[in-house]
């Protein structure tokens, strides 16, 4: 027979699996960036390795786009 600690642990694992599925399904269905779905650090921990790679790429693209815009502003107004 399982004790209450084991049951709680299984429930916690199921919650984490469901959270990960939720992020994955949401991203696939709506074609929303993973970066837009991250609200706190615990959200990153829920991602699969593949999703973390995609998140890293989205962050790189965001940095590059920001730098391009900064360069445009500097050239236009300075």
Backbone bond lengths (Angstrom), bond angles and torsions (degrees), N, CA, C in turn:
res aa  C-N    CA-C-N  psi(-1)  N-CA   C-N-CA  omega(-1)  CA-C   N-CA-C  phi
1 X - - - 1.459 - - 1.537 109.79 -
2 X 1.313 116.78 141.02 1.466 121.86 -177.46 1.519 110.15 -85.17
3 X 1.320 115.12 142.11 1.460 117.88 176.56 1.523 110.03 -87.63
4 X 1.328 117.48 172.88 1.463 121.66 -175.38 1.525 112.34 -65.24
5 X 1.340 119.00 -30.06 1.464 121.55 178.03 1.518 111.23 -65.61
6 X 1.309 117.27 -40.88 1.460 120.98 179.16 1.523 110.32 -66.47
7 X 1.305 116.78 -40.93 1.465 120.32 179.56 1.524 110.12 -64.71
8 X 1.317 117.02 -43.94 1.463 120.39 178.21 1.518 110.21 -60.94
9 X 1.318 116.70 -41.77 1.458 119.88 -179.44 1.521 110.93 -63.20
10 X 1.316 117.09 -41.68 1.462 120.45 178.44 1.526 110.92 -64.54
11 X 1.305 116.61 -39.52 1.465 120.65 178.50 1.525 110.50 -64.89
12 X 1.326 117.27 -41.55 1.462 121.02 177.83 1.522 110.91 -62.61
13 X 1.322 116.51 -41.62 1.465 120.38 178.73 1.520 110.00 -63.09
14 X 1.311 117.21 -44.48 1.468 120.55 179.40 1.528 111.13 -61.91
15 X 1.324 116.95 -39.22 1.468 120.53 177.74 1.519 110.70 -61.44
16 X 1.330 116.69 -45.02 1.466 120.74 -179.71 1.522 110.89 -63.36
17 X 1.317 116.78 -41.12 1.466 120.89 178.21 1.523 109.53 -62.43
18 X 1.304 117.35 -44.92 1.459 121.11 179.92 1.523 111.32 -63.89
19 X 1.342 117.15 -40.48 1.463 120.66 177.95 1.523 110.55 -60.90
20 X 1.323 116.95 -43.64 1.460 121.44 179.71 1.521 110.20 -64.21
21 X 1.314 116.59 -43.28 1.473 120.53 178.24 1.523 110.21 -60.76
22 X 1.325 115.80 -40.78 1.461 120.49 -178.38 1.524 110.78 -60.63
23 X 1.315 117.67 -45.16 1.458 121.54 178.97 1.522 109.89 -64.40
24 X 1.320 116.94 -44.19 1.459 121.79 -178.00 1.523 110.85 -63.95
25 X 1.322 116.98 -48.58 1.465 121.07 -179.06 1.519 110.02 -63.10
26 X 1.317 117.14 -45.42 1.452 121.53 -179.91 1.527 110.43 -58.53
27 X 1.308 116.77 -43.66 1.456 121.32 -178.45 1.527 110.91 -65.79
28 X 1.318 118.07 -42.52 1.459 121.11 -177.79 1.524 111.56 -70.02
29 X 1.310 117.19 -44.77 1.464 120.79 -174.92 1.523 112.42 -70.64
30 X 1.304 117.36 -40.99 1.459 120.84 -173.18 1.517 113.56 -101.05
31 X 1.317 116.73 -3.86 1.457 121.91 -177.25 1.535 110.90 51.97
32 X 1.316 114.61 41.20 1.463 121.74 179.03 1.523 108.33 -92.50
33 X 1.308 116.43 141.48 1.457 120.47 177.81 1.526 110.00 -63.82
34 X 1.314 114.63 141.96 1.462 119.70 176.14 1.520 109.43 -61.85
35 X 1.323 116.75 -38.24 1.465 121.39 -179.70 1.529 111.30 -55.29
36 X 1.321 116.79 -37.63 1.465 120.96 -179.81 1.528 112.64 -70.14
37 X 1.333 116.26 -19.03 1.465 120.28 -177.98 1.523 113.24 -92.28
38 X 1.318 117.13 -11.22 1.460 120.90 -177.76 1.531 109.03 -81.74
39 X 1.312 115.30 118.74 1.466 120.74 179.71 1.527 111.57 -112.68
40 X 1.327 116.80 -25.15 1.463 120.94 179.01 1.523 108.69 -152.51
41 X 1.319 116.49 165.75 1.469 120.56 -174.77 1.518 112.70 -60.22
42 X 1.305 117.86 -30.37 1.471 119.94 -179.30 1.536 110.97 -65.08
43 X 1.328 117.57 -24.60 1.471 120.70 177.30 1.528 110.68 -64.64
44 X 1.316 116.90 -36.12 1.467 121.11 -179.78 1.525 110.24 -67.19
45 X 1.302 116.64 -38.57 1.466 121.01 -179.89 1.525 111.90 -62.96
46 X 1.317 117.40 -23.71 1.466 121.90 -178.41 1.527 112.68 -81.52
47 X 1.313 117.37 -12.90 1.460 121.21 -175.44 1.521 111.89 -77.65
48 X 1.325 115.54 150.25 1.456 120.69 172.95 1.523 108.49 -75.87
49 X 1.336 116.80 168.85 1.467 119.76 178.14 1.523 110.90 -60.26
50 X 1.312 116.88 -39.91 1.467 121.05 179.34 1.533 110.71 -63.07
51 X 1.323 116.33 -41.50 1.461 120.41 179.04 1.533 110.77 -67.23
52 X 1.331 116.61 -35.40 1.468 120.02 177.39 1.524 110.81 -65.96
53 X 1.327 116.59 -37.58 1.465 120.08 175.86 1.524 110.19 -63.60
54 X 1.333 116.47 -43.12 1.466 120.43 178.37 1.530 110.25 -63.99
55 X 1.321 116.85 -40.81 1.469 121.11 177.88 1.522 110.58 -60.47
56 X 1.326 116.58 -43.84 1.465 120.66 178.83 1.528 110.99 -60.12
57 X 1.329 116.34 -41.65 1.468 120.76 178.28 1.527 110.85 -64.30
58 X 1.325 116.67 -41.69 1.469 120.56 178.42 1.531 110.72 -62.74
59 X 1.319 117.17 -38.77 1.475 120.77 178.42 1.526 109.77 -66.06
60 X 1.338 116.93 -43.32 1.479 120.27 177.31 1.531 110.44 -57.67
61 X 1.322 115.92 -47.60 1.470 120.48 -179.07 1.521 111.20 -61.82
62 X 1.315 116.99 -39.09 1.470 121.42 179.29 1.527 110.34 -63.73
63 X 1.322 116.68 -42.46 1.471 121.15 178.88 1.525 110.42 -63.98
64 X 1.321 116.41 -45.00 1.472 120.48 -179.51 1.518 110.64 -63.52
65 X 1.330 117.38 -45.10 1.465 120.48 179.17 1.519 111.76 -61.40
66 X 1.328 116.47 -39.75 1.465 120.88 179.09 1.529 110.70 -64.79
67 X 1.320 115.92 -43.94 1.473 119.97 178.92 1.528 111.25 -63.30
68 X 1.330 117.15 -40.81 1.466 120.28 178.49 1.523 110.44 -61.67
69 X 1.327 116.70 -42.27 1.457 120.54 -179.82 1.529 110.62 -66.53
70 X 1.346 116.84 -41.06 1.466 120.61 177.07 1.530 110.82 -59.77
71 X 1.330 116.24 -43.77 1.466 121.05 179.45 1.522 110.09 -62.64
72 X 1.319 117.00 -42.03 1.471 121.54 178.22 1.532 110.16 -59.72
73 X 1.315 116.66 -46.85 1.479 120.21 -179.14 1.523 111.69 -62.88
74 X 1.321 116.23 -42.13 1.456 120.65 179.73 1.533 110.12 -61.83
75 X 1.320 117.30 -45.88 1.472 120.67 -179.40 1.519 110.98 -66.32
76 X 1.297 117.45 -36.66 1.455 120.20 -175.92 1.529 112.63 -76.37
77 X 1.323 116.93 -38.82 1.466 119.55 -171.80 1.518 115.37 -110.18
78 X 1.303 118.42 -0.52 1.464 118.68 -179.52 1.506 111.32 -114.63
